[in-house]
C-alpha cells in the first residue's frame, strides 16, 4: 500500500492507495474474484439475497465503488443481483483485461521455466481463454509453448490427456537434466585427463 496526502475542504488527511496492478497481479486479482464468485454460487443462496450478501462482503475501494454506484441510481430503484454482477464485471473484469489474459495464454512459452512452472502458469491463464478448446487442442497448445529441446522429443499422439502429457514431459525434463549433468561431468574428467597427460 502507498500513502497519499489528500486535502479536502481544508482538512489534510493521509490515505492508503493501492498501487497500479501489474499484469500478473491483475490476473491474480481476477482469479481471486472468480474464486469468490464460485464459492458464492455453491452456497445455494436464494437469488433475492445474493445482491445484499455480495455487497456485505465488499471491502475498501470496492465498498466505496458500490456506494457511488448506488448513489447514481434513480431514487427508489432496487438493484438486483444481475445489476450488481453487471456493474461489478464492468469495473473489475474489463474486456481489455480479459483480452490481455487471453493473449498471454495464446502466446505463452516455457522459456526458462521448468515443466511444472510452465504448467502452473498455463493452467492459471487457461481459465481466461475466450476460446473453448477441447483436450486435444489444449495438448497441442501446451506442446507449442514448450522449449524446442523438449518439444522435439515428444509426440502428442502418445498421450490421451493433458495431465498425462505433463507427467511424461516432466519425467523427460528430469532425464534431460541428468544427461546434461553426466555430460558436464564427463567433459570435466576429460579435461583433467588431458591436462595430466600434458604435464
ChimeraX commands (.cxc) that place a marker at each C-alpha (Angstrom):
marker #1 position 0.00,0.00,0.00 radius 0.5
marker #1 position 1.12,3.53,-0.75 radius 0.5
marker #1 position 0.23,6.57,1.32 radius 0.5
marker #1 position -1.04,9.73,-0.32 radius 0.5
marker #1 position -1.88,13.06,1.29 radius 0.5
marker #1 position -5.31,14.40,0.33 radius 0.5
marker #1 position -6.69,17.84,1.20 radius 0.5
marker #1 position -10.49,18.17,1.23 radius 0.5
marker #1 position -12.28,21.30,2.46 radius 0.5
marker #1 position -9.07,22.44,4.15 radius 0.5
marker #1 position -8.69,19.14,6.04 radius 0.5
marker #1 position -5.45,17.32,5.40 radius 0.5
marker #1 position -5.50,13.53,5.62 radius 0.5
marker #1 position -3.28,10.63,4.67 radius 0.5
marker #1 position -4.98,7.81,2.83 radius 0.5
marker #1 position -3.79,4.41,1.72 radius 0.5
marker #1 position -3.77,3.94,-2.04 radius 0.5
marker #1 position -3.36,0.66,-3.87 radius 0.5
marker #1 position -0.57,0.77,-6.44 radius 0.5
marker #1 position -1.40,0.14,-10.10 radius 0.5
marker #1 position -1.60,-3.60,-10.63 radius 0.5
marker #1 position 0.89,-5.42,-12.83 radius 0.5
marker #1 position -0.41,-7.87,-15.42 radius 0.5
marker #1 position 0.34,-10.79,-13.09 radius 0.5
marker #1 position -1.36,-9.05,-10.17 radius 0.5
marker #1 position -4.37,-8.24,-12.36 radius 0.5
marker #1 position -4.75,-11.87,-13.39 radius 0.5
marker #1 position -4.38,-12.99,-9.76 radius 0.5
marker #1 position -6.96,-10.38,-8.69 radius 0.5
marker #1 position -9.37,-11.61,-11.37 radius 0.5
marker #1 position -8.63,-15.19,-10.34 radius 0.5
marker #1 position -9.37,-14.41,-6.67 radius 0.5
marker #1 position -12.63,-12.68,-7.61 radius 0.5
marker #1 position -13.61,-15.66,-9.79 radius 0.5
marker #1 position -12.94,-17.98,-6.85 radius 0.5
marker #1 position -15.08,-15.78,-4.59 radius 0.5
marker #1 position -17.95,-15.84,-7.08 radius 0.5
marker #1 position -17.60,-19.62,-7.39 radius 0.5
marker #1 position -17.86,-20.00,-3.62 radius 0.5
marker #1 position -20.84,-17.68,-3.67 radius 0.5
marker #1 position -22.58,-19.82,-6.32 radius 0.5
marker #1 position -22.03,-23.00,-4.33 radius 0.5
marker #1 position -23.77,-21.63,-1.22 radius 0.5
marker #1 position -27.13,-22.00,-2.99 radius 0.5
marker #1 position -28.14,-18.59,-1.76 radius 0.5
marker #1 position -31.63,-17.55,-2.95 radius 0.5
marker #1 position -31.38,-15.09,-5.83 radius 0.5
marker #1 position -33.20,-12.32,-3.96 radius 0.5
marker #1 position -30.49,-12.30,-1.24 radius 0.5
marker #1 position -27.40,-12.56,-3.46 radius 0.5
marker #1 position -27.06,-8.83,-4.04 radius 0.5
marker #1 position -27.23,-7.94,-0.35 radius 0.5
marker #1 position -24.87,-10.74,0.63 radius 0.5
marker #1 position -22.31,-9.78,-2.03 radius 0.5
marker #1 position -22.42,-6.12,-1.01 radius 0.5
marker #1 position -21.92,-7.15,2.62 radius 0.5
marker #1 position -18.55,-8.71,1.73 radius 0.5
marker #1 position -17.22,-5.73,-0.24 radius 0.5
marker #1 position -14.24,-4.10,1.44 radius 0.5
marker #1 position -12.19,-0.95,0.95 radius 0.5
marker #1 position -12.20,0.50,-2.54 radius 0.5
marker #1 position -14.82,-1.98,-3.77 radius 0.5
marker #1 position -17.20,-0.90,-0.99 radius 0.5
marker #1 position -16.71,2.78,-1.85 radius 0.5
marker #1 position -17.21,1.98,-5.52 radius 0.5
marker #1 position -20.55,0.23,-4.88 radius 0.5
marker #1 position -21.80,3.09,-2.67 radius 0.5
marker #1 position -21.09,5.50,-5.53 radius 0.5
marker #1 position -22.93,3.23,-7.98 radius 0.5
marker #1 position -25.94,3.11,-5.64 radius 0.5
marker #1 position -25.95,6.91,-5.33 radius 0.5
marker #1 position -26.05,7.26,-9.10 radius 0.5
marker #1 position -29.18,5.06,-9.39 radius 0.5
marker #1 position -32.64,6.64,-9.54 radius 0.5
marker #1 position -34.38,7.14,-6.18 radius 0.5
marker #1 position -36.42,4.09,-5.27 radius 0.5
marker #1 position -34.57,1.81,-7.72 radius 0.5
marker #1 position -33.85,-1.58,-6.17 radius 0.5
marker #1 position -30.76,-3.16,-7.67 radius 0.5
marker #1 position -30.87,-6.87,-8.43 radius 0.5
marker #1 position -28.15,-9.49,-8.44 radius 0.5
marker #1 position -27.89,-9.10,-12.20 radius 0.5
marker #1 position -27.40,-5.32,-11.80 radius 0.5
marker #1 position -24.67,-5.86,-9.24 radius 0.5
marker #1 position -22.94,-8.55,-11.30 radius 0.5
marker #1 position -23.03,-6.43,-14.48 radius 0.5
marker #1 position -21.58,-3.38,-12.72 radius 0.5
marker #1 position -19.01,-5.47,-10.84 radius 0.5
marker #1 position -17.83,-7.19,-14.02 radius 0.5
marker #1 position -17.64,-3.85,-15.86 radius 0.5
marker #1 position -15.48,-2.45,-13.08 radius 0.5
marker #1 position -13.25,-5.38,-12.16 radius 0.5
marker #1 position -13.29,-7.66,-15.23 radius 0.5
marker #1 position -12.85,-5.21,-18.08 radius 0.5
marker #1 position -12.86,-6.63,-21.59 radius 0.5
marker #1 position -9.37,-5.19,-22.06 radius 0.5
marker #1 position -8.03,-7.16,-19.08 radius 0.5
marker #1 position -9.72,-10.35,-20.24 radius 0.5
marker #1 position -8.38,-9.87,-23.80 radius 0.5
marker #1 position -4.86,-9.34,-22.41 radius 0.5
marker #1 position -5.04,-12.55,-20.37 radius 0.5
marker #1 position -6.42,-14.43,-23.38 radius 0.5
marker #1 position -3.50,-13.13,-25.46 radius 0.5
marker #1 position -0.99,-14.09,-22.74 radius 0.5
marker #1 position -2.40,-17.61,-22.74 radius 0.5
marker #1 position -2.21,-17.97,-26.51 radius 0.5
marker #1 position 1.36,-16.60,-26.62 radius 0.5
marker #1 position 2.67,-18.42,-23.52 radius 0.5
marker #1 position 6.11,-20.01,-23.93 radius 0.5
marker #1 position 8.07,-22.15,-21.47 radius 0.5
marker #1 position 11.30,-20.22,-21.79 radius 0.5
marker #1 position 13.42,-20.82,-18.66 radius 0.5
marker #1 position 10.54,-22.22,-16.59 radius 0.5
marker #1 position 10.51,-25.85,-15.54 radius 0.5
marker #1 position 7.68,-28.02,-16.90 radius 0.5
marker #1 position 5.86,-27.76,-13.56 radius 0.5
marker #1 position 6.18,-23.96,-13.50 radius 0.5
marker #1 position 5.05,-23.72,-17.13 radius 0.5
marker #1 position 2.08,-25.99,-16.43 radius 0.5
marker #1 position 1.05,-23.86,-13.43 radius 0.5
marker #1 position 1.09,-20.64,-15.49 radius 0.5
marker #1 position -0.65,-22.44,-18.39 radius 0.5
marker #1 position -3.43,-23.66,-16.07 radius 0.5
marker #1 position -3.86,-20.24,-14.42 radius 0.5
marker #1 position -4.13,-18.40,-17.77 radius 0.5
marker #1 position -6.26,-21.13,-19.36 radius 0.5
marker #1 position -9.23,-20.00,-17.24 radius 0.5
marker #1 position -9.25,-16.65,-19.01 radius 0.5
marker #1 position -9.11,-18.01,-22.55 radius 0.5
marker #1 position -12.09,-16.86,-24.60 radius 0.5
marker #1 position -12.00,-19.87,-26.91 radius 0.5
marker #1 position -13.36,-23.20,-25.74 radius 0.5
marker #1 position -10.57,-25.65,-26.51 radius 0.5
marker #1 position -11.03,-29.41,-26.33 radius 0.5
marker #1 position -8.47,-31.69,-24.66 radius 0.5
marker #1 position -6.51,-32.37,-27.86 radius 0.5
marker #1 position -6.40,-28.65,-28.67 radius 0.5
marker #1 position -5.14,-27.90,-25.14 radius 0.5
marker #1 position -2.44,-30.53,-25.52 radius 0.5
marker #1 position -1.34,-29.02,-28.85 radius 0.5
marker #1 position -1.35,-25.53,-27.30 radius 0.5
marker #1 position 0.75,-26.79,-24.37 radius 0.5
marker #1 position 3.23,-28.52,-26.71 radius 0.5
marker #1 position 3.50,-25.42,-28.92 radius 0.5
marker #1 position 4.78,-23.42,-25.94 radius 0.5
marker #1 position 7.43,-25.93,-24.88 radius 0.5
marker #1 position 11.14,-25.32,-25.41 radius 0.5
marker #1 position 12.37,-26.94,-28.62 radius 0.5
marker #1 position 14.64,-29.42,-26.82 radius 0.5
marker #1 position 11.62,-30.92,-25.07 radius 0.5
marker #1 position 9.00,-30.42,-27.78 radius 0.5
marker #1 position 11.18,-32.18,-30.39 radius 0.5
marker #1 position 11.42,-35.30,-28.20 radius 0.5
marker #1 position 7.65,-35.62,-27.69 radius 0.5
marker #1 position 4.67,-36.53,-29.77 radius 0.5
marker #1 position 1.13,-35.51,-28.90 radius 0.5
marker #1 position -0.18,-38.77,-30.38 radius 0.5
marker #1 position 1.32,-40.70,-27.47 radius 0.5
marker #1 position -0.93,-39.03,-24.85 radius 0.5
marker #1 position -4.65,-39.11,-24.14 radius 0.5
marker #1 position -4.87,-36.20,-21.70 radius 0.5
marker #1 position -3.06,-33.01,-20.75 radius 0.5
marker #1 position -2.34,-34.46,-17.29 radius 0.5
marker #1 position -0.65,-37.49,-18.83 radius 0.5
marker #1 position 1.30,-35.26,-21.23 radius 0.5
marker #1 position 2.57,-33.04,-18.41 radius 0.5
marker #1 position 3.62,-36.03,-16.27 radius 0.5
marker #1 position 5.54,-37.68,-19.11 radius 0.5
marker #1 position 7.22,-34.45,-20.20 radius 0.5
marker #1 position 8.20,-33.65,-16.59 radius 0.5
marker #1 position 9.91,-37.07,-16.42 radius 0.5
marker #1 position 11.60,-36.36,-19.75 radius 0.5
marker #1 position 12.80,-32.99,-18.45 radius 0.5
marker #1 position 14.38,-34.68,-15.41 radius 0.5
marker #1 position 16.08,-37.17,-17.74 radius 0.5
marker #1 position 17.45,-34.37,-19.92 radius 0.5
marker #1 position 18.79,-32.59,-16.83 radius 0.5
marker #1 position 20.52,-35.80,-15.69 radius 0.5
marker #1 position 22.03,-36.27,-19.17 radius 0.5
marker #1 position 23.34,-32.70,-19.13 radius 0.5
marker #1 position 24.94,-33.22,-15.70 radius 0.5
marker #1 position 26.51,-36.51,-16.81 radius 0.5
marker #1 position 27.88,-34.88,-19.96 radius 0.5
marker #1 position 29.31,-31.99,-17.95 radius 0.5
marker #1 position 30.99,-34.43,-15.54 radius 0.5
marker #1 position 32.40,-36.48,-18.41 radius 0.5
marker #1 position 33.74,-33.35,-20.11 radius 0.5
marker #1 position 35.28,-32.22,-16.80 radius 0.5
marker #1 position 37.03,-35.59,-16.38 radius 0.5
marker #1 position 38.22,-35.47,-20.00 radius 0.5
marker #1 position 39.72,-32.01,-19.47 radius 0.5
marker #1 position 41.51,-33.18,-16.29 radius 0.5
marker #1 position 42.91,-36.25,-18.07 radius 0.5
marker #1 position 44.25,-34.16,-20.98 radius 0.5
marker #1 position 45.89,-31.70,-18.54 radius 0.5
marker #1 position 47.56,-34.57,-16.66 radius 0.5
marker #1 position 48.92,-36.11,-19.89 radius 0.5
marker #1 position 50.36,-32.73,-20.96 radius 0.5
marker #1 position 52.49,-32.47,-17.80 radius 0.5
marker link #1:1,2 radius 0.2
marker link #1:2,3 radius 0.2
marker link #1:3,4 radius 0.2
marker link #1:4,5 radius 0.2
marker link #1:5,6 radius 0.2
marker link #1:6,7 radius 0.2
marker link #1:7,8 radius 0.2
marker link #1:8,9 radius 0.2
marker link #1:9,10 radius 0.2
marker link #1:10,11 radius 0.2
marker link #1:11,12 radius 0.2
marker link #1:12,13 radius 0.2
marker link #1:13,14 radius 0.2
marker link #1:14,15 radius 0.2
marker link #1:15,16 radius 0.2
marker link #1:16,17 radius 0.2
marker link #1:17,18 radius 0.2
marker link #1:18,19 radius 0.2
marker link #1:19,20 radius 0.2
marker link #1:20,21 radius 0.2
marker link #1:21,22 radius 0.2
marker link #1:22,23 radius 0.2
marker link #1:23,24 radius 0.2
marker link #1:24,25 radius 0.2
marker link #1:25,26 radius 0.2
marker link #1:26,27 radius 0.2
marker link #1:27,28 radius 0.2
marker link #1:28,29 radius 0.2
marker link #1:29,30 radius 0.2
marker link #1:30,31 radius 0.2
marker link #1:31,32 radius 0.2
marker link #1:32,33 radius 0.2
marker link #1:33,34 radius 0.2
marker link #1:34,35 radius 0.2
marker link #1:35,36 radius 0.2
marker link #1:36,37 radius 0.2
marker link #1:37,38 radius 0.2
marker link #1:38,39 radius 0.2
marker link #1:39,40 radius 0.2
marker link #1:40,41 radius 0.2
marker link #1:41,42 radius 0.2
marker link #1:42,43 radius 0.2
marker link #1:43,44 radius 0.2
marker link #1:44,45 radius 0.2
marker link #1:45,46 radius 0.2
marker link #1:46,47 radius 0.2
marker link #1:47,48 radius 0.2
marker link #1:48,49 radius 0.2
marker link #1:49,50 radius 0.2
marker link #1:50,51 radius 0.2
marker link #1:51,52 radius 0.2
marker link #1:52,53 radius 0.2
marker link #1:53,54 radius 0.2
marker link #1:54,55 radius 0.2
marker link #1:55,56 radius 0.2
marker link #1:56,57 radius 0.2
marker link #1:57,58 radius 0.2
marker link #1:58,59 radius 0.2
marker link #1:59,60 radius 0.2
marker link #1:60,61 radius 0.2
marker link #1:61,62 radius 0.2
marker link #1:62,63 radius 0.2
marker link #1:63,64 radius 0.2
marker link #1:64,65 radius 0.2
marker link #1:65,66 radius 0.2
marker link #1:66,67 radius 0.2
marker link #1:67,68 radius 0.2
marker link #1:68,69 radius 0.2
marker link #1:69,70 radius 0.2
marker link #1:70,71 radius 0.2
marker link #1:71,72 radius 0.2
marker link #1:72,73 radius 0.2
marker link #1:73,74 radius 0.2
marker link #1:74,75 radius 0.2
marker link #1:75,76 radius 0.2
marker link #1:76,77 radius 0.2
marker link #1:77,78 radius 0.2
marker link #1:78,79 radius 0.2
marker link #1:79,80 radius 0.2
marker link #1:80,81 radius 0.2
marker link #1:81,82 radius 0.2
marker link #1:82,83 radius 0.2
marker link #1:83,84 radius 0.2
marker link #1:84,85 radius 0.2
marker link #1:85,86 radius 0.2
marker link #1:86,87 radius 0.2
marker link #1:87,88 radius 0.2
marker link #1:88,89 radius 0.2
marker link #1:89,90 radius 0.2
marker link #1:90,91 radius 0.2
marker link #1:91,92 radius 0.2
marker link #1:92,93 radius 0.2
marker link #1:93,94 radius 0.2
marker link #1:94,95 radius 0.2
marker link #1:95,96 radius 0.2
marker link #1:96,97 radius 0.2
marker link #1:97,98 radius 0.2
marker link #1:98,99 radius 0.2
marker link #1:99,100 radius 0.2
marker link #1:100,101 radius 0.2
marker link #1:101,102 radius 0.2
marker link #1:102,103 radius 0.2
marker link #1:103,104 radius 0.2
marker link #1:104,105 radius 0.2
marker link #1:105,106 radius 0.2
marker link #1:106,107 radius 0.2
marker link #1:107,108 radius 0.2
marker link #1:108,109 radius 0.2
marker link #1:109,110 radius 0.2
marker link #1:110,111 radius 0.2
marker link #1:111,112 radius 0.2
marker link #1:112,113 radius 0.2
marker link #1:113,114 radius 0.2
marker link #1:114,115 radius 0.2
marker link #1:115,116 radius 0.2
marker link #1:116,117 radius 0.2
marker link #1:117,118 radius 0.2
marker link #1:118,119 radius 0.2
marker link #1:119,120 radius 0.2
marker link #1:120,121 radius 0.2
marker link #1:121,122 radius 0.2
marker link #1:122,123 radius 0.2
marker link #1:123,124 radius 0.2
marker link #1:124,125 radius 0.2
marker link #1:125,126 radius 0.2
marker link #1:126,127 radius 0.2
marker link #1:127,128 radius 0.2
marker link #1:128,129 radius 0.2
marker link #1:129,130 radius 0.2
marker link #1:130,131 radius 0.2
marker link #1:131,132 radius 0.2
marker link #1:132,133 radius 0.2
marker link #1:133,134 radius 0.2
marker link #1:134,135 radius 0.2
marker link #1:135,136 radius 0.2
marker link #1:136,137 radius 0.2
marker link #1:137,138 radius 0.2
marker link #1:138,139 radius 0.2
marker link #1:139,140 radius 0.2
marker link #1:140,141 radius 0.2
marker link #1:141,142 radius 0.2
marker link #1:142,143 radius 0.2
marker link #1:143,144 radius 0.2
marker link #1:144,145 radius 0.2
marker link #1:145,146 radius 0.2
marker link #1:146,147 radius 0.2
marker link #1:147,148 radius 0.2
marker link #1:148,149 radius 0.2
marker link #1:149,150 radius 0.2
marker link #1:150,151 radius 0.2
marker link #1:151,152 radius 0.2
marker link #1:152,153 radius 0.2
marker link #1:153,154 radius 0.2
marker link #1:154,155 radius 0.2
marker link #1:155,156 radius 0.2
marker link #1:156,157 radius 0.2
marker link #1:157,158 radius 0.2
marker link #1:158,159 radius 0.2
marker link #1:159,160 radius 0.2
marker link #1:160,161 radius 0.2
marker link #1:161,162 radius 0.2
marker link #1:162,163 radius 0.2
marker link #1:163,164 radius 0.2
marker link #1:164,165 radius 0.2
marker link #1:165,166 radius 0.2
marker link #1:166,167 radius 0.2
marker link #1:167,168 radius 0.2
marker link #1:168,169 radius 0.2
marker link #1:169,170 radius 0.2
marker link #1:170,171 radius 0.2
marker link #1:171,172 radius 0.2
marker link #1:172,173 radius 0.2
marker link #1:173,174 radius 0.2
marker link #1:174,175 radius 0.2
marker link #1:175,176 radius 0.2
marker link #1:176,177 radius 0.2
marker link #1:177,178 radius 0.2
marker link #1:178,179 radius 0.2
marker link #1:179,180 radius 0.2
marker link #1:180,181 radius 0.2
marker link #1:181,182 radius 0.2
marker link #1:182,183 radius 0.2
marker link #1:183,184 radius 0.2
marker link #1:184,185 radius 0.2
marker link #1:185,186 radius 0.2
marker link #1:186,187 radius 0.2
marker link #1:187,188 radius 0.2
marker link #1:188,189 radius 0.2
marker link #1:189,190 radius 0.2
marker link #1:190,191 radius 0.2
marker link #1:191,192 radius 0.2
marker link #1:192,193 radius 0.2
marker link #1:193,194 radius 0.2
marker link #1:194,195 radius 0.2
marker link #1:195,196 radius 0.2
marker link #1:196,197 radius 0.2
marker link #1:197,198 radius 0.2
marker link #1:198,199 radius 0.2
view
